[in-house]
Amino acid sequence: MTSTSTSIRSAALALAAAASAAGQEHRHHEAAQAAGEAPPAELVLPHQREGSGTSWMPDSSPVRAHHLMAGRWTLMLHYAVAIGYDDQWSDRGSRRFTAVDWIMGMASHPLLGGEAGLRAMLSLEAATMGGEKAFPLLLQTGESYAGAPLHDRQHPHDLFMEAAALWRRPLGARLGLELYAAASGEPALGPPAFMHRVSAMENPLPPIGHHWEDSTHITFGVLTAGLYTPEMKLEGTVFHGREPDEDRWDFDFGPLDSWSTRLSVNPTAETSLQISYGFIKSPEALRPDESMHRATASASWSAPWGAAGNLAATALWGRNIEPGRSTDAFLLEGAADLDGSNVPFARLEYVEKQGHELVVPGDPDAVYGVFQAQIGYAHRFGALGPVVPAAGIALDLGVVPPALESSYGTRTPLGAFIFLGLKPPKAHQHGSAM
């Protein structure tokens, strides 16, 4: 037998084995469905679609995680660590060795004709971000430390980024119910949080419009209910509106005094859209009498590239509506995983920020439009045991209006973060999230 015929026969045997395995899996699913233990096939949603909280991402999103089966339990472990030197120039800059980090465990199991899930997401940034308990980033604003608003710094995330339970159950062949409860978690408001978006996963810098777009991703007290089909989901949430305080190691519980609603649509495997609106009661501790409404809309796209790469992009708008004024944030970001190892990335933002947020002289309610471009590159090395090490650099270039030049000493403040990182390997994308 020639080598060609041998190769053809081997390929045919492999295809036959794959078809047999697929047939067995299909028969097992049909048997489980007949016994009331599995959802209709159309309501079996891919793991790739799961974003932060109950948000959706494109079904074609790559997943970097450790994936295990333990009996009928499906287990996944995600994490990201970036350790390096951050140097932000200008009169308002600072510099230090610092680290951003998080780890997330997920477990799911069939329950009562549906599927139950448990999640825990933790961060040690309160200990790893260095002095002043913040990550230097020019033009960033939001939250406070030692009784003063943070500016040109990114606050650390809380130890308990998420502690939540989720349950999904079919109500029919194409309609399902989803319930989510979190001691710490994310209401249905905004897109997936920036560290979960495929278009932003390799960029260790947060968006400067974070507090217009997805800042509620750590909320202490969340209850969400949603109805979903294979293509769309409509959700409603009640949650505690106050942002976390500067003690990052505890739970900051309070009344469920805020609400939101979100419509998510995945029209194709490569795209995910959302529009959301909510009321946030007294989010800032330094301005307790001020509440706001927030509106967001976003579109994300992700598609394979070549044998091992992926292209991803997100366009996002957020608006904070406060008494007598509204401010907007616009974001466009993307990442090009060229071959599984080399990933250039970029983010462009325009955000309207008030004087009291930037902590500049003059009218505290004056609005200043600021721009920032973040560009960078990450290189993944070969797997080191169970983890994938990486190295990279992220540059941030801002443009401020003339009225802020005296505060920053320049109209183009510039910074850079050089880092080493660790992430899981790319997971086999065969799981599902009902």
C-alpha positions in Angstrom: 0.0 0.0 0.0 1.4 3.4 -0.9 2.0 6.1 1.6 -0.8 8.2 0.0 -3.4 5.4 0.3 -2.3 4.8 3.9 -2.8 8.5 4.7 -6.2 8.5 3.1 -7.2 5.4 5.0 -5.9 6.9 8.3 -7.9 10.1 7.6 -11.0 8.1 6.8 -10.7 6.1 10.0 -10.2 9.3 12.0 -13.3 10.9 10.5 -15.3 7.8 11.2 -14.2 7.8 14.8 -15.0 11.4 15.2 -18.4 10.9 13.6 -19.0 7.9 16.0 -18.1 10.0 19.0 -20.3 12.9 17.9 -23.1 10.5 17.3 -22.7 9.0 20.8 -22.6 12.5 22.3 -25.8 13.5 20.4 -27.6 10.3 21.5 -26.6 10.9 25.1 -27.9 14.5 24.9 -31.2 13.2 23.3 -31.5 10.6 26.1 -30.8 13.2 28.8 -33.3 15.6 27.2 -36.0 13.0 27.1 -35.4 12.3 30.8 -35.7 16.0 31.5 -32.0 16.3 32.5 -30.8 18.4 29.5 -32.0 21.6 27.8 -33.2 21.7 24.2 -30.2 21.7 21.9 -30.9 25.3 20.7 -30.7 26.6 24.3 -27.2 25.1 24.9 -25.1 28.3 24.8 -21.4 28.1 24.2 -18.9 28.9 27.0 -17.3 31.4 24.7 -20.5 33.6 24.9 -20.2 34.0 28.7 -18.7 37.4 29.6 -18.5 39.0 33.0 -21.6 38.8 35.2 -24.4 37.9 32.8 -23.1 39.8 29.8 -22.6 38.1 26.4 -19.5 38.0 24.1 -19.3 36.7 20.5 -19.7 32.9 20.2 -16.4 32.8 18.3 -14.4 34.3 21.1 -11.3 32.3 22.1 -11.2 31.1 25.7 -8.0 30.9 27.7 -8.7 28.7 30.7 -8.1 25.4 32.3 -11.1 23.2 31.6 -11.9 20.1 33.7 -14.7 17.6 34.2 -15.4 16.0 37.6 -18.3 13.6 37.2 -21.2 15.9 36.1 -19.4 19.0 37.2 -17.8 21.3 34.6 -14.9 23.3 36.0 -13.1 26.2 34.5 -10.2 28.4 35.9 -9.3 31.8 34.3 -6.6 34.2 35.5 -4.4 37.0 34.3 -1.3 38.6 35.9 0.8 41.5 34.6 3.8 42.6 36.7 6.0 45.5 35.6 7.1 49.1 35.7 4.6 51.9 35.1 6.0 55.3 34.3 3.5 58.1 33.7 5.2 61.4 32.7 3.9 65.0 33.0 3.5 67.2 36.1 0.7 64.8 37.3 2.5 61.6 36.6 4.1 59.0 38.9 6.0 55.8 38.6 6.4 52.5 40.4 6.7 48.8 40.1 3.1 47.4 40.1 0.9 44.5 39.2 -2.6 43.9 38.0 -4.1 40.5 38.7 -7.2 38.4 39.0 -8.2 34.8 39.2 -11.7 33.3 38.5 -13.1 29.9 39.1 -16.4 28.6 37.6 -18.3 25.4 38.3 -21.6 24.2 36.8 -23.8 21.2 37.3 -27.3 20.1 36.1 -30.0 21.1 38.6 -33.8 21.0 38.5 -34.1 20.6 34.7 -31.5 23.3 34.1 -28.0 24.1 35.1 -26.6 25.9 38.1 -23.3 27.7 38.2 -21.0 29.0 41.0 -18.4 31.7 40.4 -15.6 33.3 42.5 -13.3 36.0 41.1 -10.5 37.3 43.3 -7.8 40.0 43.0 -4.8 40.9 45.2 -4.4 44.4 43.6 -4.9 46.1 46.9 -1.5 44.6 47.9 0.3 44.5 44.5 -0.4 47.9 43.1 2.2 49.7 45.2 2.1 53.1 46.9 -1.1 55.2 47.3 -3.1 52.0 46.6 -3.5 52.9 42.9 -2.1 52.2 39.5 -0.7 55.3 37.8 -2.6 56.2 34.6 -2.9 59.7 33.3 -6.5 61.1 32.7 -8.0 58.2 34.7 -10.6 59.2 37.4 -13.1 57.5 39.7 -13.5 56.5 43.4 -11.5 58.0 46.2 -8.7 57.3 48.7 -8.0 58.9 52.1 -11.0 61.2 51.6 -9.9 62.6 48.3 -10.9 61.7 44.7 -8.5 59.6 42.8 -7.2 61.2 39.6 -4.6 60.1 37.1 -4.7 56.8 39.0 -6.6 53.5 38.5 -8.1 52.2 41.8 -7.3 48.6 42.7 -10.0 46.0 42.4 -11.5 44.5 45.5 -10.4 41.1 46.8 -14.0 39.8 46.0 -14.5 40.8 42.5 -17.3 38.3 42.1 -19.0 35.8 44.4 -22.1 34.7 42.6 -24.5 31.9 41.7 -26.4 31.5 38.4 -29.2 29.2 37.3 -30.6 28.7 33.8 -33.6 26.6 32.8 -35.5 26.1 29.6 -39.1 27.3 29.5 -39.7 25.9 26.0 -37.8 24.9 22.9 -36.4 28.4 22.3 -37.0 30.3 25.5 -35.1 30.0 28.8 -35.0 31.7 32.2 -31.8 32.9 33.8 -31.4 34.0 37.5 -28.2 35.5 38.9 -27.5 36.4 42.6 -24.3 37.9 43.8 -22.8 39.0 47.1 -20.3 40.7 44.8 -21.0 40.8 41.1 -22.2 42.7 38.1 -25.6 44.1 37.2 -27.0 44.0 33.7 -25.5 47.4 32.8 -22.9 47.9 30.1 -20.8 45.5 28.1 -18.5 42.8 29.5 -16.0 44.4 31.8 -12.8 45.4 30.0 -10.6 42.6 31.4 -13.0 40.0 29.9 -13.4 41.5 26.4 -11.4 39.7 23.7 -10.5 43.1 22.2 -8.9 44.2 25.5 -7.5 41.0 27.1 -3.9 41.7 26.3 -4.0 45.3 27.3 -3.2 45.7 31.0 -4.3 49.4 31.0 -8.0 50.1 31.9 -10.1 52.5 29.8 -10.2 56.1 31.0 -14.0 55.9 30.3 -14.4 53.0 32.7 -16.7 55.0 35.0 -19.0 55.7 32.1 -19.1 52.2 30.7 -18.6 49.2 33.0 -17.6 50.5 36.4 -20.5 48.5 38.0 -18.7 45.2 37.4 -17.9 45.1 41.1 -21.2 45.7 43.0 -21.9 44.4 46.4 -25.4 43.1 46.2 -26.9 42.1 42.8 -30.1 40.3 41.8 -30.8 39.7 38.0 -33.5 37.9 36.1 -33.5 37.4 32.4 -35.3 35.7 29.5 -33.2 34.4 26.6 -33.5 32.8 23.3 -30.6 31.4 21.2 -30.0 34.8 19.8 -31.0 37.4 22.4 -31.5 38.1 26.1 -33.6 40.7 28.0 -32.6 41.3 31.6 -33.6 43.3 34.7 -31.5 44.0 37.8 -31.7 45.5 41.2 -28.4 46.3 42.9 -26.6 48.4 45.5 -25.5 51.6 43.9 -22.5 52.8 46.1 -19.1 52.0 44.6 -16.7 50.0 46.8 -14.8 51.9 49.5 -11.0 52.1 49.9 -11.0 49.0 52.2 -10.6 46.4 49.4 -10.6 43.3 51.5 -14.3 43.2 52.7 -17.8 43.2 51.4 -19.5 46.7 51.2 -23.2 45.6 51.5 -26.0 48.1 51.3 -29.7 48.4 50.2 -30.7 47.3 46.7 -31.5 50.9 45.8 -30.6 50.9 42.1 -31.8 49.2 38.9 -30.9 48.5 35.3 -32.1 46.7 32.2 -30.2 45.3 29.2 -30.9 43.8 25.8 -28.2 41.6 24.4 -28.2 40.2 20.8 -25.8 37.8 19.1 -27.0 37.9 15.5 -24.0 35.9 14.2 -21.3 33.8 15.8 -18.8 36.6 15.3 -20.9 39.5 16.7 -22.4 40.6 20.0 -24.5 43.7 20.6 -25.9 45.3 23.8 -27.9 48.3 24.9 -28.5 49.1 28.5 -29.9 51.7 30.9 -29.9 52.1 34.6 -30.3 54.3 37.7 -27.3 54.3 40.1 -28.1 55.6 43.6 -25.4 57.7 45.2 -22.4 56.0 43.6 -19.7 58.3 45.0 -19.0 58.4 48.7 -17.6 62.0 48.4 -20.8 63.2 46.8 -23.5 61.2 48.6 -26.4 63.4 47.5 -25.8 62.9 43.8 -27.3 59.9 41.9 -27.2 59.3 38.1 -28.7 57.5 35.2 -26.4 55.6 32.8 -26.9 54.5 29.2 -24.6 52.4 27.2 -24.5 50.7 23.8 -21.7 48.5 22.4 -20.9 46.2 19.5 -18.2 43.5 19.7 -16.7 41.4 16.9 -14.4 38.4 17.1 -13.2 36.0 14.4 -10.5 33.4 13.9 -7.4 34.5 12.0 -5.1 32.0 10.3 -4.3 28.7 11.9 -4.0 30.0 15.5 -4.8 33.7 15.6 -7.9 35.8 16.2 -9.1 39.4 15.4 -11.3 41.3 17.8 -12.8 44.8 18.0 -15.3 46.6 20.3 -17.1 50.0 19.8 -18.6 51.4 22.9 -20.5 54.4 24.1 -21.5 55.3 27.6 -23.4 58.3 29.0 -23.7 59.5 32.7 -26.8 61.5 33.2 -26.7 63.7 36.3 -28.9 66.6 37.4 -28.5 69.4 34.9 -25.8 67.8 32.8 -24.7 64.7 30.9 -21.3 63.6 29.9 -20.3 61.0 27.3 -17.5 58.5 26.7 -16.6 56.9 23.4 -14.2 53.9 22.9 -12.9 51.9 20.0 -10.5 49.1 20.8 -9.0 46.1 19.0 -6.5 43.3 19.2 -4.9 41.3 16.4 -3.7 37.9 17.6 -1.6 37.2 14.5 -0.4 33.6 15.2 -1.2 32.7 18.8 2.0 34.3 20.0 2.2 37.9 18.7 -0.6 40.4 19.7 -0.6 44.1 18.8 -3.5 46.0 20.4 -4.9 49.5 20.5 -7.6 51.6 22.1 -8.9 55.1 21.3 -11.0 57.1 23.7 -12.7 60.4 24.0 -14.3 61.2 27.4 -16.0 64.3 28.8 -14.8 64.7 32.4 -15.7 67.3 35.0 -13.4 69.5 36.9 -14.1 67.8 40.3 -13.2 64.4 38.7 -9.9 65.6 37.3 -9.2 67.7 40.4 -8.2 70.8 38.5 -8.5 74.5 39.5 -11.7 76.4 38.5 -15.3 75.5 38.2 -15.7 71.9 39.6 -18.6 71.3 37.3 -16.8 72.5 34.1 -16.6 69.8 31.5 -13.4 69.0 29.7 -13.1 66.7 26.7 -9.9 64.6 26.9 -8.5 62.1 24.4 -6.3 59.1 25.0 -4.7 56.5 22.7 -3.3 53.3 24.1 -1.2 51.2 21.8 0.9 48.1 22.7 2.2 44.7 21.9 2.2 41.4 23.8 4.2 38.3 23.0 3.2 34.9 24.4 6.0 32.4 24.9 5.7 28.7 24.8 3.8 27.0 27.7 5.7 26.8 30.9 4.1 23.8 32.5 0.4 24.6 32.9 0.8 28.4 32.3 1.7 30.6 29.3 4.2 33.4 30.1 4.1 36.7 28.1 5.9 40.0 27.9 4.7 43.3 26.5 4.5 47.1 26.6 1.5 49.5 26.6 1.9 53.2 25.8 -0.8 55.8 26.6 -0.8 59.2 24.9 -3.3 61.8 26.0 -4.5 65.1 24.5 -6.0 67.6 26.9 -7.7 71.0 26.0 -5.7 74.2 26.5 -7.5 74.9 29.8 -5.7 71.8 31.3 -2.3 72.4 30.0 -1.1 74.2 33.1 -2.2 71.3 35.3 -0.4 68.7 33.3 2.5 70.8 32.1 1.8 69.7 28.6 -1.1 69.1 26.2 0.1 65.6 25.4 0.7 63.6 28.6 2.5 60.3 27.9 3.0 57.1 29.9 4.2 53.5 29.5 3.8 50.2 31.2 6.4 47.4 30.5 5.2 44.1 31.9 5.6 40.3 32.2 2.5 38.3 32.4 0.9 34.8 33.0 -2.3 33.4 31.6 -3.8 30.0 31.0 -3.4 28.2 27.6 -6.1 28.4 25.0 -8.9 26.0 26.0 -10.5 23.4 23.8 -13.8 25.1 22.8 -16.1 22.1 23.2 -18.0 23.1 26.4 -21.4 24.7 26.7 -23.1 27.0 29.0 -26.8 26.3 29.1 
